[in-house]
Amino acid sequence: MSFYLPLGDGQFRPTRSTESPWDTEMQHGGPPAALLGRVLTVDGLRLARISVDFLGPIPRRDFQIEVSTIKPGRLTTLNEARMIVDGRVAVTARAWHLAPGPQPPVTTPADHADPLPEAHGDGGFPGYDGWGYGEAIEWRTTKGELGVADGETHVWTRVRMPLIDGEELTGIDRALIVADSANGISAVLPMGQWLSIPPTMTTTLLRPALGDWVHLACRTALSDDGLGLTTGELADPEGTLGQVSQPLVVRAR
């Protein structure tokens, strides 16, 4: 099993593992973000920041990906990818890639997330049985509780399958597949009664994740006029990976 089946010539078929919790015919934003990040890879450079714009619900149907370079360079490159479903651009992503170089004379002490807790049950996302994306990831909380709207939750995640069928999962894949979950994990209001819609998601990475587990420590704050902001810190067992941010439209269902 994987999130996507490659069909050739930049075309892909989403599997059930991309399934949104709100509509079985739509995709969760995490897998598309990771797939666009993967196709934007630049040899010799490393993904440093990706901004993913969701232009509407993402149908769980076959799609085409187009890639273009905006700013080529030896040290920095900016490129863009578009996910096209039924002739409509559903998702766009712009990514900055930077060139690694010699180690600086100063090193930053590593900040570590809380230790990985022991497994309880099957590691699924509580309250959403049969949800394809939720089942594709193992979840172990270190602060707060999944499915409880308290505004802050920390969780270790392990992606259970490849992003693309037949291709090895990378550390960048692992981070981006879960980054767009931040607003749902740290919801302030009950998700069954309130919409919390992120039209865009930006992830900035210090380095790829090492090993199977990625930690996401996220929190959501609401304004008094129906907007919100989710921020999150990404880490692996070695320390800090990067940050994620999502502006939100918050409305009663």
C-alpha positions in Angstrom: 0.0 0.0 0.0 1.1 3.6 -0.6 -0.5 7.1 -0.8 -0.1 7.3 -4.6 0.2 5.0 -7.6 2.4 6.4 -10.5 0.7 6.2 -13.9 3.5 7.7 -15.9 4.0 11.1 -17.6 3.5 13.0 -14.4 0.2 11.4 -13.6 -0.8 9.8 -10.3 -3.7 7.9 -8.8 -4.5 8.6 -5.1 -5.2 5.6 -2.9 -7.6 5.3 0.1 -4.7 6.3 2.3 -5.0 9.9 1.1 -8.7 10.1 2.3 -9.9 13.2 4.1 -11.8 12.7 7.4 -14.6 15.0 6.1 -15.3 13.5 2.7 -14.2 10.1 1.5 -14.0 11.4 -2.1 -11.5 14.1 -1.2 -7.8 14.0 -0.1 -6.3 15.2 3.1 -3.7 18.0 2.5 -0.7 16.1 3.9 -0.1 13.6 1.1 -0.5 16.2 -1.7 2.0 18.5 0.1 4.5 15.7 0.3 4.0 14.6 -3.3 4.6 18.1 -4.6 7.6 18.5 -2.4 9.0 15.2 -3.8 8.5 16.3 -7.5 10.2 19.6 -6.7 13.4 17.9 -5.6 16.6 19.6 -7.0 19.7 17.5 -7.2 22.5 18.8 -5.0 20.2 21.1 -3.1 18.0 20.6 -0.1 14.4 21.6 0.5 14.4 24.5 3.0 10.9 25.9 2.7 7.7 24.9 0.9 4.5 26.8 0.7 1.5 24.8 -0.3 -1.8 26.5 -1.4 -5.0 24.5 -1.4 -7.3 26.1 -4.0 -10.3 24.1 -2.9 -11.2 20.6 -1.9 -8.8 18.1 -3.5 -10.7 15.3 -5.3 -9.5 11.7 -4.8 -9.2 11.1 -8.5 -6.4 10.7 -11.0 -4.4 13.9 -11.6 -1.5 15.5 -13.4 1.5 17.3 -12.0 3.3 20.1 -13.8 6.6 21.6 -12.6 8.4 24.8 -13.5 11.5 26.6 -12.4 11.0 30.2 -11.3 14.6 31.1 -10.1 17.4 28.7 -10.9 20.7 29.0 -9.1 23.8 27.2 -7.8 23.1 28.1 -4.1 19.4 28.8 -4.1 16.6 27.7 -6.4 12.8 28.5 -6.4 10.5 26.2 -8.3 6.8 25.5 -8.5 4.5 22.5 -8.9 0.8 22.3 -9.7 -1.6 19.4 -9.1 -4.3 19.4 -11.8 -7.5 17.4 -11.3 -10.1 17.3 -14.0 -8.5 20.2 -15.8 -8.5 22.4 -12.7 -5.5 23.4 -10.6 -6.3 22.0 -7.1 -3.0 22.5 -5.3 0.1 24.6 -6.0 3.4 24.6 -4.2 6.5 26.8 -4.3 9.7 25.5 -2.8 13.1 27.1 -2.0 16.0 24.7 -2.2 19.4 25.7 -0.7 22.9 24.3 -1.2 24.5 22.5 1.8 28.1 23.5 2.4 31.0 23.3 4.9 30.1 23.0 8.6 30.1 26.5 10.4 32.4 27.0 13.3 29.5 27.3 15.7 27.0 24.5 16.3 23.5 24.8 17.8 22.6 22.6 20.8 19.9 20.2 19.9 16.4 20.7 21.4 14.7 17.3 21.9 11.0 16.4 22.0 9.6 14.3 24.8 10.5 10.6 24.5 8.5 8.3 22.4 5.9 6.8 24.6 4.9 3.1 24.7 2.3 2.0 22.2 -1.3 1.7 23.3 -3.8 0.0 21.0 -3.1 0.1 17.2 -1.9 3.7 17.2 -4.8 5.0 15.2 -6.4 8.4 15.4 -9.2 8.1 18.0 -12.8 9.0 16.9 -12.1 8.6 13.2 -12.3 4.8 12.6 -12.0 3.9 8.9 -10.3 7.2 7.9 -7.7 6.3 5.3 -5.1 9.0 6.1 -5.5 8.5 9.8 -4.9 4.8 9.5 -1.8 5.4 7.3 0.0 6.9 10.2 0.8 5.7 13.7 0.1 8.4 16.4 1.5 8.5 19.9 0.8 11.6 22.0 3.3 13.2 24.4 1.0 16.2 25.4 -2.7 16.6 25.2 -5.0 14.2 23.6 -5.9 13.5 19.9 -9.5 14.3 19.1 -9.9 16.6 22.2 -10.1 20.3 21.4 -7.8 22.0 23.9 -5.6 24.1 21.5 -2.3 22.3 22.0 -1.2 18.7 21.3 2.2 17.1 20.9 2.5 13.8 19.0 5.0 11.4 17.6 4.0 10.2 14.1 5.2 7.2 12.0 4.1 7.0 8.4 3.3 3.4 7.7 3.7 3.3 3.9 5.6 4.8 1.0 4.4 8.1 -0.5 4.7 6.7 -4.0 4.2 3.0 -4.8 7.6 1.3 -5.4 9.7 4.3 -4.1 11.4 4.5 -0.7 9.9 6.9 1.8 12.3 9.8 2.5 12.8 12.0 5.6 11.3 15.0 3.8 8.3 12.8 2.9 7.8 11.9 6.5 7.8 15.5 7.7 5.5 16.9 4.9 3.0 14.1 5.1 2.2 15.0 8.7 2.8 18.8 8.7 -0.6 19.7 7.4 -2.2 17.8 10.3 -1.1 20.5 12.8 -4.4 22.4 12.8 -6.6 19.3 13.2 -4.3 17.9 16.0 -4.4 21.2 18.0 -8.0 22.3 17.3 -9.4 24.7 19.8 -13.1 23.9 19.0 -14.8 20.5 18.4 -14.1 19.5 14.8 -17.5 17.9 14.5 -19.2 21.3 15.1 -16.6 23.8 13.7 -14.7 24.2 10.4 -11.1 25.1 10.7 -9.9 25.6 7.1 -6.2 26.2 6.3 -6.1 27.5 2.7 -2.3 27.3 2.8 0.5 25.6 4.7 4.2 26.6 5.0 6.9 24.3 6.3 10.5 25.4 6.8 13.0 22.6 7.3 16.5 22.6 8.8 17.2 19.1 7.5 15.5 15.8 6.5 14.0 13.6 9.3 16.2 10.7 10.4 14.6 7.4 11.3 10.9 6.5 11.2 9.4 8.9 13.7 8.6 12.6 13.4 7.3 14.7 16.4 4.9 17.5 15.9 4.3 19.9 18.7 1.5 22.2 17.6 -0.8 24.9 19.0 -3.7 26.9 17.6 -4.8 30.5 18.6 -8.0 32.1 17.5 -8.8 35.8 16.9 -12.1 37.4 17.9 -13.3 37.7 14.3 -13.2 34.1 12.9 -9.6 33.7 12.0 -6.9 31.5 13.5 -3.3 30.6 13.4 -1.7 27.2 13.9 2.0 26.9 14.5 4.1 23.7 15.1 7.6 22.5 15.8 8.8 19.5 13.9 11.5 17.2 15.4 12.9 13.7 15.2 14.8 11.7 17.8 18.0 13.7 17.0 16.4 17.1 17.6 14.8 20.0 15.8 13.7 19.6 12.2 11.7 22.7 11.4 8.5 24.6 11.7 5.0 24.6 10.2 2.4 27.4 10.1 -1.2 27.6 8.8 -3.6 30.5 8.8 -7.2 29.4 9.4 -10.8 30.3 8.6 -12.9 29.3 11.6 -16.7 28.9 11.2 -19.5 26.9 12.7 -20.6 24.0 10.6 
